[in-house]
Amino acid sequence: MHVRRIIIFIILAAMQVYLPISIISVVSGKVSINFVVHYIDVGQGDCTFIEFDDNTCMLIDCGEKSQSINNKIVSYIKNTGKTQIDYFVLTHPNTDHVGNAIGIANALSIKQVYIPDIAKPENFYTYSNILEVFSQKDIKVEKFSVGKVVKNEPFVAFLSPKPSGEEGSSFDELNLSDFPTEKQINNLSPITYVEYKGARFLFTGDADQSQEQIVVNSYNIGLYDILYGKGRVKLKNIDFLKVGHHGGNDSSGQNFLDLIKAKNVVISVGGGNIYNHPDTLVLNRIFQANQNVNFYRTDMEGNIKVVVNNRGKYEVFTEL
């Protein structure tokens, strides 16, 4: 089947809409909307924007608070033709992940937000302010945990954390602590699974190796088959892994990496950061799990875009 990629904006006169080049293909004369994952370069932080084939979209985190980063994210999203975020995931309260949420809410319409189960959000100043703005704007907010399905097609589901009240819940660990540690805050992050036409993606926030191991154990005992349907979640030979905690050594454990054997990994990280991310031990573990892996880093390649066609075949485009 002949596929010709369009390299200009297409005007669909009948629909009276403009569709950007990143998601347009012509297949046997028919226009087909593809699936696109954008790893946006926000320096030492996280921000991923996903365009689904039904014209909805998802934003996972939004970088450290900064007017320039906020403007970049908003402009980037608007340049794809979107003015509404259908699903907005705030993985945990650290400002390098949620810092621009208010600015984005003021610039774009937000339909649904997913957040961790934090009993006292007022303990996190920036995060608490974000939730107050969401409330003022009547934005629907829902708490994530394993078992929650965001979309059925493309398939989007949270593989962790365990819900409050269940043994090993990272929510309970934080909520029962008078002085939450950075580890406890990071482990609020969900590990999110996204699949489109067989192309599979994992997004990990700042979850550490203990949360990764919970996912490994859950997969091995068949929990995801029970929760989502047999074979719905396939973790072996994942196509793209967004590496946890910017490549910090507390994430990306060998057991997890050996299970998923990621074909491609993306590290969202700032150049010359004070944490020395990504850690060379992490890079070595990733390589040990799959010696044919492709590495992508926002500090070296800028924005990274993965375009998936309606047969599950993908191409990677980098800014630099």
C-alpha positions in Angstrom: 0.0 0.0 0.0 1.5 3.3 -1.0 1.9 5.8 1.8 2.8 9.4 1.0 3.7 11.8 3.9 2.3 15.3 3.5 4.9 18.0 4.1 2.5 20.9 4.2 -0.6 21.8 6.1 -3.7 20.3 4.6 -7.0 22.2 4.6 -9.9 19.9 4.9 -12.5 22.1 3.3 -15.5 19.9 4.1 -14.6 19.9 7.8 -13.3 23.5 7.8 -10.3 22.5 10.0 -6.6 22.7 9.7 -4.5 19.5 10.5 -0.8 19.8 11.0 1.8 17.8 9.1 2.8 15.7 12.2 -0.4 13.6 12.1 -1.3 13.4 8.4 -0.7 10.5 6.0 -2.4 9.7 2.7 -3.2 6.0 2.4 -4.7 4.8 -0.9 -6.1 8.3 -1.3 -7.7 8.5 2.1 -6.6 10.8 4.8 -5.7 9.0 8.0 -5.0 10.5 11.4 -1.9 9.0 13.1 -0.9 8.7 16.7 2.0 11.0 17.8 4.0 11.2 21.0 5.9 14.4 21.6 8.6 14.5 24.3 8.9 18.2 24.8 12.3 19.6 25.8 11.7 21.5 29.1 15.2 21.2 30.5 15.5 19.4 33.8 11.9 18.4 34.0 9.2 16.3 32.3 6.6 17.1 29.7 5.0 14.6 27.2 2.2 15.5 24.8 0.3 12.7 23.0 -2.1 13.1 20.1 -4.5 10.2 19.7 -6.1 9.2 16.4 -9.6 10.2 17.5 -8.4 13.9 17.7 -8.2 13.8 21.5 -4.9 14.4 23.4 -3.1 13.9 26.6 -0.4 15.9 28.5 1.7 14.2 31.1 3.4 16.8 33.3 4.5 20.2 32.3 8.0 21.1 33.5 9.5 23.5 36.0 7.6 26.8 36.5 9.0 29.3 34.0 7.3 31.8 31.7 9.5 30.7 28.8 8.8 27.0 29.4 5.1 27.7 29.8 5.1 29.7 26.6 7.0 26.9 24.8 4.6 24.2 25.9 1.4 26.2 25.1 2.8 27.2 21.7 3.9 23.7 20.9 0.5 22.3 21.7 -1.3 25.0 19.7 1.0 24.4 16.7 -0.5 20.9 16.5 -3.9 22.4 16.1 -5.1 21.7 19.6 -6.7 24.2 22.0 -8.0 21.6 24.5 -6.2 19.0 26.6 -8.6 16.1 27.1 -6.4 14.2 29.6 -3.9 16.0 31.9 -1.8 13.8 34.2 0.1 15.4 37.0 2.4 12.6 38.2 3.5 14.0 41.5 3.8 17.5 43.2 7.4 18.2 42.4 7.6 21.5 40.5 9.8 20.2 37.7 6.7 18.1 36.7 3.8 20.4 37.6 5.2 23.9 37.6 3.4 25.3 34.6 0.0 23.7 35.2 -1.7 27.0 36.1 -0.3 28.7 33.0 -1.5 25.9 30.8 -4.9 25.9 32.4 -5.2 29.6 31.7 -4.1 29.2 28.1 -5.9 26.0 27.1 -9.1 24.3 27.9 -8.6 21.2 30.1 -11.3 18.5 30.2 -10.0 15.9 32.7 -7.1 15.8 35.2 -5.6 12.8 36.9 -3.7 13.3 40.1 -2.1 11.2 42.9 -4.1 10.4 46.1 -2.6 13.0 48.5 -4.5 13.4 51.7 -3.1 16.9 52.5 -2.3 18.7 49.2 -1.9 21.9 51.2 1.5 20.6 52.3 2.7 21.2 48.8 2.4 24.9 48.1 2.6 25.0 44.3 0.5 21.8 43.9 -2.2 23.1 46.3 -2.5 26.3 44.2 -2.9 24.3 41.1 -5.7 22.3 42.5 -7.4 25.5 43.6 -7.3 26.9 40.1 -8.7 23.6 38.7 -11.5 23.9 41.2 -12.2 27.5 40.2 -12.4 26.5 36.6 -14.6 23.5 37.3 -12.1 21.1 35.8 -12.9 17.5 36.5 -10.2 15.9 38.7 -9.8 12.2 39.4 -7.2 10.2 41.3 -5.2 7.6 39.5 -4.1 4.1 40.6 -3.5 0.7 39.1 -6.7 -0.6 37.4 -7.8 2.8 36.1 -8.3 2.9 32.3 -8.1 6.4 30.7 -9.0 5.2 27.1 -9.8 1.9 25.5 -8.6 2.7 22.0 -5.8 3.7 21.9 -5.4 1.9 25.2 -4.2 4.0 28.1 -4.0 2.7 31.6 -2.2 3.1 34.9 -0.1 0.1 36.0 0.7 1.7 39.4 0.7 2.8 42.2 -1.4 0.6 44.4 -4.6 2.3 45.6 -4.8 3.7 49.2 -5.7 1.1 51.7 -3.9 -1.7 49.8 -0.7 -3.1 51.2 2.3 -1.5 49.6 0.5 1.6 48.5 2.8 4.5 48.0 -0.1 6.9 48.6 -0.5 5.5 52.2 3.3 5.7 52.7 3.3 9.4 52.0 0.0 10.2 53.7 1.0 8.5 57.0 4.3 10.4 57.1 4.6 13.7 59.0 7.6 14.7 56.9 7.4 13.0 53.5 10.7 12.2 51.9 11.7 12.9 48.3 11.5 9.2 47.7 7.9 9.1 49.0 6.9 12.0 46.8 8.5 10.6 43.7 6.8 7.2 44.2 3.4 8.8 43.9 4.2 8.8 40.1 2.2 6.3 38.1 3.7 4.0 35.5 1.5 4.6 32.5 1.0 2.2 29.7 -0.1 3.4 26.2 -0.6 1.2 23.2 -1.7 2.1 19.6 -1.9 -0.5 16.9 0.7 -2.6 18.6 3.2 0.2 19.3 3.7 0.4 23.1 4.9 3.2 25.3 5.7 3.4 29.0 5.8 6.7 31.0 7.3 6.5 34.5 7.4 10.0 36.0 9.9 9.8 38.9 8.8 6.4 40.2 11.8 4.5 41.7 12.9 0.9 41.5 10.4 -0.2 44.2 7.5 0.9 42.1 9.0 -0.7 39.0 9.3 -3.9 40.9 5.6 -3.8 41.8 4.9 -3.6 38.1 7.2 -6.5 37.4 5.5 -8.6 40.1 2.0 -7.6 39.0 2.8 -8.5 35.4 4.3 -11.9 36.4 1.4 -13.0 38.5 -1.1 -12.0 35.8 -2.7 -9.1 37.7 -3.0 -6.9 34.5 -4.7 -9.8 32.7 -7.3 -9.7 35.4 -7.7 -5.9 35.5 -7.6 -5.1 31.8 -8.2 -8.4 30.0 -5.9 -11.2 29.0 -3.0 -10.0 26.9 -4.1 -6.4 26.9 -0.9 -5.2 28.6 2.2 -6.5 26.9 5.3 -5.4 28.7 8.0 -7.4 26.9 9.9 -5.7 24.2 8.3 -2.3 24.8 8.8 0.1 21.9 9.5 3.3 23.9 10.4 3.8 27.6 10.4 7.3 29.1 13.2 6.7 31.5 12.3 7.3 35.2 13.5 10.3 37.2 15.5 11.8 34.3 17.9 8.9 34.4 18.6 9.0 38.1 20.1 5.9 39.7 17.1 5.4 42.0 15.0 4.4 39.0 15.5 2.0 36.1 16.2 -1.2 38.0 17.6 -4.2 36.2 14.6 -6.4 36.9 12.3 -3.9 35.3 14.6 -3.2 32.3 15.1 -6.9 31.7 11.4 -7.5 31.6 10.5 -4.7 29.2 13.7 -4.8 27.1 12.9 -1.4 25.6 13.8 -0.9 22.0 14.0 2.8 22.4 14.5 5.0 25.5 13.8 8.7 25.9 15.5 10.6 28.8 14.0 14.0 29.6 16.9 15.9 31.2 18.6 19.3 31.3 22.1 19.8 29.9 24.8 20.2 32.6 22.3 19.6 35.4 23.6 19.5 39.0 22.3 15.9 39.6 24.6 14.5 36.9 21.5 12.9 35.2 21.5 10.6 33.4 23.6 8.4 35.7 26.1 6.2 33.8 25.0 3.2 35.9 21.5 3.7 34.5 22.7 3.9 30.9 24.7 0.7 31.5 21.7 -1.1 32.9 19.5 -0.1 30.0 22.2 -1.3 27.5 22.6 -4.6 29.5 18.9 -5.3 29.1 19.0 -4.7 25.3 22.3 -4.0 23.5 20.4 -2.9 20.4 18.5 -0.1 22.2 18.3 3.4 20.8 18.9 6.3 23.2 17.2 9.7 22.8 17.9 12.6 25.1 16.1 16.0 25.2 19.3 17.8 26.3 21.1 16.6 23.1 18.3 16.3 20.6 15.7 18.8 21.8 12.1 17.9 21.2 11.6 14.3 20.2 8.6 13.2 18.2 7.4 9.6 17.5 4.8 9.3 14.7 2.9 6.0 14.5 0.8 5.1 11.5 -2.3 3.1 11.5 -0.4 -0.1 11.0 1.7 0.4 14.2 4.9 1.4 12.3 6.7 4.4 13.8 9.2 7.0 12.8 11.3 9.2 15.2 12.0 12.8 14.5 14.3 15.0 16.6 14.7 18.7 16.7 18.5 18.9 16.8 
